[in-house]
Amino acid sequence: MASFSPVIHSSCNLKSAFLGEISRIRLSCLPVSKEGLLIKPVQCKESRIGKRPIEVPSTVNITMEGQDVRVKGPLGELSLTLPREVKLERQESGQLRMFKALETRRANQMHGLFRTLTDNMVLGVSKGFEKRLQLVGVGYRAVLEGKDLVLNLGFSHPVRMAIPDGLQVKVEENTRIVVSGYDKSSIGEFAATIRSWRPPEPYKGKGVRYADEVVRRKEGKAGKKK
């Protein structure tokens, strides 16, 4: 019986030679051109939101120390630490502009995000924000007791919530709640916590909803036809 010896081309590497000895097949290695190894750089588009200037009212004072930004106005004071991918600069006109410090995809994402966060701080300490909620349901009502918001939402006991510092809460006609303040994130978080106790259900629409929220209704099950 004739013996079969594997043939390995000299251009193959050691790994190909090892595989050829095990499987006893002919292996051939083709040279790889340099064009196939070229990696194209990632091209990031400029953020349309990040390019917008930030208007600063005369009643707002802004302090920048490195990546730390502090905004002080008639309603309060807020601070923010910027990531290394972006930088904030003050223009001669008094406006603020957010620029990218690096040309990466993450820098493009941080560009628009932190421009919006900085703008929210300036608007918050100068004009403030508010979020409105509405209670829908028989017996659903809200009342203020000191620094607590008490909700009757159909449970066996009332829901008592402590109002965070820096926020103001008003109750109108026992069914409408207005949360206001200078920190937009804190307002949204507290309003979302109120809504989470009884989110609006899709059949009758009962629950706690935002004033501008549209609740998609579902049709209930129809009775048996005779």
N, C-alpha and C positions, 0 to 999 in steps of 0.2 A: 504494500500500500504506500503510495507516494505521500511524502510529508508536505504539509502546506506551511509556508513561512510568511508571516505578515510583512508587508512592504510599507515602510513609513518614509514619507518625503522628508527631506532635511529641513524644509521650511516650517514644519510643524513644531509646536512647542512640546514640552514634556508631558502636559496633560493629554494631548492628542496621542502621543506615543503610548502612554499608559493605557488609554482606552482601546487603542488598536491591538495591543498585546492581549487584552482580556477577550475582546469580541472576535479577534482574528479576522478583521476586515481591513480593506484598504481605505486609508484616510488621506484626504488631501486638504491642504490649507491654502486659502486664497489670500493674498495680501489685501489689507484694508486701506483704502485711500484716505488721505487726510481730510478730504471734503466731508466724509461721513462722520467725522468726529467733531465737527464744528458745532458749537452751541450758540444759538442766537440769544442775545440779551433780552430780558423781559422789558417790554415797552409798556409803561403805565400811563394811562390817560390822566390829564390834569382834572382834578375834582372841580366841578362847576360850583359847588357850595363852598369849597375851600378858598376859591379865588375871590369871593365876595369880601369887600371891606367891612369892618365892624365900626359902626357909628358910636361915638362915645359922647354922651351928654356932658354939659359943663358941670353938672352936679355930681359926677362920678369921678373918683380918683383911682388910678390904676398904678400899681407898683409891680415891677418885674425884676426879679433877682434870679438870674440863671433860668432854670426851667420852671420856677415857681412864680405864679401870677396871683396877685391879690387885688380884689375889686371892692371898693368901699363907696357906698352911696347913702342917700337919705333914709332908705328902708333897712339897711343892714350891711354886712360885710361877708364876702365869700372868697375862697381861695381854691386854686387848682394847680396841680403839678403836671406839666406837659411831658410827653415821652420824648426820647431823644430823636425820633424821626421827624419832628416838626419844631419850628421856632416862631416866636411871636415878635413882631417889630412894630414900632410906632412911626407913623408917617408924619411928614411936615404939616399936613392938613389937620392933624389930630386924630385921624382914623387909625385903627389897628389892622394889620394884615398878617395872615398866617401863611408861612412858607414851609415847604418841605426841605428838611436838612439832608435827606438821603433819597436816592432814586430807586426805591423798592416798592413792591406791591403793598406791603404793610404801611409804608409811609404814605401812600396814596389813600389808604383807608383812614389812617389817623388824621390826615389833612382835613377832610370834611367833617369828621366827628368832633375834633377838638376846636375847630372854628365855631361849630354850633354850640358847644358847651361854653365857650368863652362869651359868645353873644348872649346866651341865656343868662349868664351871670350879670352882664351889663344891664340887660333889660330887667332882671329881677330886682336888683338893688335900686333901680331908678323908677320903674313903673309897677313891678310886681306881677304875679300870675294868680290865676284862680281856676278852680275846677268845680263844676256843678254836678250834683247827683240828685236823683229823684227816686222816691220810694213808691212802688206801685203794688197795691194789695190791700185787702180789707184788714183794718187794724194795724197796718204798718205805720209807724210814726217814729220821730226822732225828737229828742229834747236835750238841752244842755244843762248839766248839773255841775257848777263850778268849772273845773278844768277837764271834765269828762264829757264825752258824747255817749248818750244812752239810746240804744236802738231797740225797738220792739218789732221783731221780724217773724213772729209766729212760733218762736221757740217757747219752751216751758219757763224760760227765765229771760230777762232783758240782757242785751249785750252791752257791756260797759267798756268804752275805749278811752284811754288817756290821750289827750291832744299833745303832740310833740311840741317842744320849744321852737319858737320861730314861726309857728302856724297859727292862723286864726280861723275859727269855724263859726258859721252862722247857720241857724235853722229858720226856714221860712215856711209858715203854714203847716208845720209839723211833718211835712213830706218832702221838702226840698232842703238840701244841704249844700253849703258853699264853703269850700276849703280854699283859703288864700294865704299868700306869703311871698317871700322873695327867692326862695330856693325851689326851682321848678321840679327837681327830682324828688325832694321831700314831699311836695304837694301831690305828685303823681303816685308815690308809694303809699301815702296815707289814704288817698282816695281809692286806690286799688284794694287796700285792706278792708275798707268799708264795704266795697262791692263784693268782696270774696265771701262775706258772711251769708249772703243770699243772692247769688247771681240770677239774672232774669231767666225764667224757664220758657221754653219755646211754644207752649200750648196756650196759656192764658196771659203770658207776659209778666207774671208777678215776680217781684224781687227788687233788687237795687240796681239801677242802671245809671249810666252817664246821661246828662241832659241832652247831648247830641248823639246818643247811641241809637242805632237802628237794630231792633230785635227781630230776627227772622222768625216768623210764626210757622207752626206746623199744624196740619189739620188732624184733629183727633180721630180716634177709631169710630167708624159709623156703626150703628146698631144693626142687628140682623133684620133683613127684609123678610116680611111675611109673604 
